[in-house]
Amino acid sequence: MAEDLYGVLGVARGADAAEIKRAYRKLAKDLHPDKNPGDKGAESKFKAVNHANEVLSNPDRRKLYDEFGEEGLREGFDAERTRAYKQWSSPGGGRVRTEGNVNLEDLFGQQGGVGDVFGDLFGRGRVRRGPSPGRDVESEITVDFASAVRGTTLELRTESGGAPTQVRIPPGAADGSRVRIPGQGMPSPNGGPSGDLLLTIHVTPHPLLRREGDDLHIDLPLALHEAYFGAKVRVPTLDGSVTLKVPERTQGGTAMRVRGKGVHRKGHTPGDLYVHYQIRIPTGNGADLTSLFEKLKEHQTEDVRRDIIV
């Protein structure tokens, strides 16, 4: 049974976007592979948390999940036809009171019959006049972070040892998303078409970048003098480095948005890259450095934790 995505993040089903974001950030920080090297359990939970956030932070995908569960997230899912089936099959639904003679085949615009309509939805219980198709096969595949964001083409070989199959992973594929490859499932038992191969995609974490919806985030270290005087710095992205201007007196934790450098998915507005500045102080212990920081201490007249209230 698929795990409840709200339970994965530890939030209520009615949680707002801010609650989901807070829960995800805390869990992602605690479970990140960098903090749990070699811990397969933490890595598995990290992937589950990422998948839950990918769905619940996206209003459209969350709506589908709330209504249909994981089934609503699969590639090619038809929400309208599924609603129509549920209405027809529920008590008082398809068996509606009608005035005059109403043909359900006319309602759905199908020549093959109602069984064909709902058989297409679920791949079972189908009324057929010819050979039945083979059974679908489910499998999993792991791709690296950059390939999932950019999209890639992979060559897969089936267990039967047949010819390799080219599989296109669309740009922006998220951890837990699925791809359907027609005709690569089980053969038909009576001469019909083969079933399909359903691939669940797992995405390995990136050492620098993390994904939230279609946005990417990166922590960028700044030297103390760069934060104070301002500077031009190079920021790595999946499409090559970009140059950012760091304003004078930049505080640690400040974030800068780089528009359009996030995830690009077909039919969606491109995401952005958020650069989070982290100030690094010198780690030496020479007398000159100690003296310099003693002088800096004299200039620190304000309480830096005045806004922290529990």
C-alpha positions in Angstrom: 0.0 0.0 0.0 1.3 3.4 -1.0 2.4 5.6 2.0 0.3 8.6 2.7 2.2 11.7 1.5 0.9 13.9 4.3 2.0 11.3 6.8 5.5 11.3 5.2 5.8 15.0 5.9 4.0 14.8 9.2 1.4 17.4 8.4 -2.4 17.3 8.3 -4.3 17.0 5.0 -5.5 20.5 5.4 -2.0 21.9 5.9 -1.3 25.1 4.0 1.7 25.7 1.7 3.8 27.3 4.4 3.3 24.4 6.8 4.3 21.9 4.1 7.4 23.9 3.2 8.5 24.1 6.9 8.0 20.4 7.4 9.8 19.5 4.2 12.8 21.7 5.0 13.2 20.3 8.5 13.0 16.7 7.3 15.2 17.2 4.3 17.8 18.8 6.5 17.7 16.0 9.1 17.7 13.2 6.5 20.1 14.6 3.9 22.7 12.0 2.8 25.5 14.4 3.7 24.4 14.2 7.3 23.7 10.4 7.2 26.5 8.9 5.0 25.9 5.2 4.4 22.5 5.2 6.1 20.2 3.5 3.6 17.2 4.0 5.8 17.7 7.8 6.0 18.4 7.8 2.2 15.1 6.0 1.6 13.2 8.4 3.8 14.9 11.4 2.2 13.6 10.2 -1.2 10.1 9.7 0.2 10.2 13.2 1.7 11.3 14.7 -1.6 8.5 12.9 -3.5 5.9 14.0 -1.0 7.1 17.6 -1.3 7.1 17.5 -5.1 3.5 16.5 -5.0 2.1 18.5 -2.1 3.9 21.8 -2.9 2.4 21.8 -6.4 -1.3 22.9 -6.2 -2.3 21.0 -9.4 -0.6 17.7 -8.4 -1.8 18.0 -4.8 -5.4 18.4 -6.0 -5.1 15.2 -8.1 -3.5 13.3 -5.2 -6.2 14.4 -2.8 -8.9 13.2 -5.1 -7.4 10.0 -6.6 -4.3 9.1 -4.5 -1.1 8.0 -6.2 -3.1 6.8 -9.2 -3.8 10.4 -10.1 0.0 11.1 -10.4 0.8 8.6 -13.1 1.7 9.7 -16.6 -1.3 10.0 -18.9 -3.9 9.9 -16.1 -7.3 11.1 -17.3 -9.1 12.8 -14.3 -12.3 13.5 -16.2 -12.8 10.0 -17.4 -12.1 8.6 -14.0 -14.6 10.9 -12.4 -17.1 9.8 -15.0 -16.5 6.2 -14.2 -16.9 6.8 -10.4 -20.1 8.6 -11.0 -21.4 5.8 -13.2 -20.4 3.0 -10.9 -21.5 4.5 -7.6 -25.0 3.8 -6.3 -27.4 6.2 -8.0 -24.6 7.2 -10.3 -24.5 5.3 -13.6 -27.8 3.8 -12.7 -29.5 7.2 -12.8 -33.1 7.9 -13.2 -33.7 8.9 -16.8 -36.6 10.2 -18.7 -37.0 8.3 -21.9 -34.4 5.9 -23.3 -30.8 7.0 -22.6 -27.9 5.0 -24.0 -24.8 5.1 -21.9 -22.7 4.6 -25.0 -24.2 7.8 -26.4 -23.3 9.6 -23.2 -19.7 8.7 -23.5 -19.5 8.9 -27.2 -18.1 5.4 -27.6 -18.9 2.8 -30.3 -17.2 0.0 -28.5 -19.4 0.0 -25.5 -19.3 1.2 -21.9 -16.9 -1.7 -21.0 -14.4 -0.3 -23.4 -14.6 3.1 -21.8 -13.9 1.9 -18.3 -11.6 -0.9 -19.5 -9.4 1.8 -21.0 -9.3 3.6 -17.7 -8.1 0.7 -15.6 -6.8 -1.9 -18.1 -9.1 -4.6 -16.7 -12.7 -5.8 -17.0 -12.5 -4.7 -20.6 -15.2 -5.9 -23.1 -13.4 -7.0 -26.2 -14.2 -8.4 -29.6 -10.6 -9.4 -30.4 -7.4 -10.6 -28.7 -6.6 -9.1 -25.3 -3.4 -7.2 -24.6 -0.6 -8.5 -22.5 -0.2 -7.6 -18.9 1.6 -4.3 -17.9 4.9 -4.7 -16.1 6.2 -2.3 -13.4 9.8 -1.6 -12.8 12.1 1.1 -11.3 15.0 3.1 -12.6 17.4 5.5 -10.9 18.8 8.6 -12.6 21.1 11.3 -11.4 19.8 14.7 -10.4 21.0 16.6 -13.5 19.6 14.1 -15.9 16.2 14.3 -14.2 16.1 18.1 -14.4 17.4 18.4 -17.9 15.7 15.2 -19.3 17.6 12.3 -20.8 17.3 9.3 -23.0 18.3 5.9 -21.6 18.7 2.5 -23.2 17.1 -0.3 -21.4 17.2 -4.0 -21.9 14.3 -6.2 -20.8 14.8 -9.4 -18.7 13.8 -11.4 -21.7 17.0 -10.3 -23.5 15.2 -8.7 -26.4 16.4 -5.6 -28.4 17.3 -2.6 -26.3 14.5 0.0 -25.8 15.1 3.8 -25.9 13.3 5.5 -23.0 12.9 9.2 -22.9 12.9 10.8 -19.4 11.1 14.2 -19.8 12.8 17.3 -18.4 11.8 18.0 -14.8 11.1 14.4 -13.8 10.6 14.3 -10.1 11.5 11.5 -7.7 8.6 9.0 -7.7 7.2 10.1 -11.1 6.3 7.4 -13.7 6.9 6.9 -17.4 4.9 4.5 -19.6 6.7 2.7 -22.4 4.1 1.1 -24.8 4.6 -2.5 -25.9 7.4 -3.4 -23.5 5.3 -5.4 -21.0 4.1 -9.0 -21.1 3.1 -10.6 -24.4 -0.5 -11.2 -25.1 -1.7 -14.7 -24.4 -3.8 -14.9 -27.5 -2.1 -12.8 -30.2 -3.0 -9.3 -29.1 -0.6 -6.4 -28.4 2.0 -6.6 -25.7 1.4 -4.7 -22.5 3.3 -1.6 -21.4 6.3 -1.1 -19.1 5.6 1.3 -16.2 8.8 2.8 -14.9 9.0 4.5 -11.5 11.8 7.1 -11.5 14.1 7.6 -8.5 16.4 10.6 -8.5 19.7 10.6 -6.6 20.4 13.7 -4.5 22.8 16.4 -5.8 25.8 17.4 -3.6 25.0 21.1 -4.0 21.5 21.6 -5.3 18.2 20.8 -3.7 14.8 20.9 -5.4 11.5 22.4 -4.0 8.8 22.1 -6.6 10.2 23.6 -9.8 12.7 25.8 -7.9 16.3 24.9 -7.2 18.3 26.0 -4.1 22.0 26.3 -3.4 24.0 27.4 -0.4 26.9 29.7 -1.5 29.8 30.5 0.9 30.9 34.1 1.1 34.2 35.4 2.6 33.7 37.9 5.3 35.2 40.7 3.2 32.9 39.8 0.3 29.8 40.1 2.5 31.0 43.5 3.9 32.4 45.2 0.8 30.2 43.5 -1.8 31.6 41.4 -4.6 30.9 39.6 -7.9 30.8 35.8 -7.4 30.4 32.8 -9.7 27.5 30.5 -8.9 27.3 27.0 -10.4 24.1 25.9 -12.1 23.2 22.9 -14.2 23.6 25.0 -17.3 27.0 26.5 -16.4 28.1 29.2 -14.0 26.4 32.6 -13.7 27.8 35.8 -12.1 25.9 37.4 -9.2 26.6 40.8 -7.6 26.7 40.6 -3.9 25.5 43.8 -2.3 27.5 45.6 0.4 26.8 44.6 4.0 25.1 41.3 3.0 24.0 39.2 5.9 24.3 35.5 6.2 21.1 33.6 5.2 20.1 36.2 2.6 18.8 34.6 -0.5 19.1 35.9 -4.1 16.8 34.7 -6.9 18.1 33.9 -10.3 15.0 33.8 -12.6 14.5 30.9 -15.0 17.5 28.8 -13.7 15.3 26.2 -12.0 13.4 23.3 -13.4 11.8 23.6 -16.9 8.8 21.3 -17.4 6.7 21.3 -20.5 3.6 23.3 -20.1 4.8 24.9 -16.8 6.5 28.3 -16.0 10.2 27.7 -15.5 11.4 27.6 -11.9 14.0 29.8 -10.4 17.3 29.3 -8.6 17.6 30.6 -5.1 21.2 31.3 -3.9 21.4 31.3 -0.1 24.5 33.2 1.1 26.5 31.7 4.0 29.2 33.8 5.5 32.5 32.1 6.4 34.9 33.6 8.8 38.7 33.1 8.6 39.8 30.0 10.6 43.4 31.1 11.3 44.7 32.0 14.8 47.6 34.4 14.1 48.1 37.4 16.3 47.2 39.9 13.5 43.9 38.1 12.8 43.1 38.0 16.5 43.8 41.7 16.8 41.7 42.4 13.8 38.7 40.6 15.3 39.2 42.4 18.6 38.8 45.7 16.7 35.7 44.3 14.9 34.3 43.4 18.2 34.4 47.0 19.3 32.3 48.0 16.3 29.6 45.3 17.0 27.4 47.6 19.1 24.0 46.1 18.2 22.5 42.9 19.6 22.5 40.5 16.6 19.9 38.2 18.3 17.4 40.9 19.3 14.8 39.6 16.8 14.9 36.0 18.0 11.9 35.4 20.2 10.8 32.0 21.4 
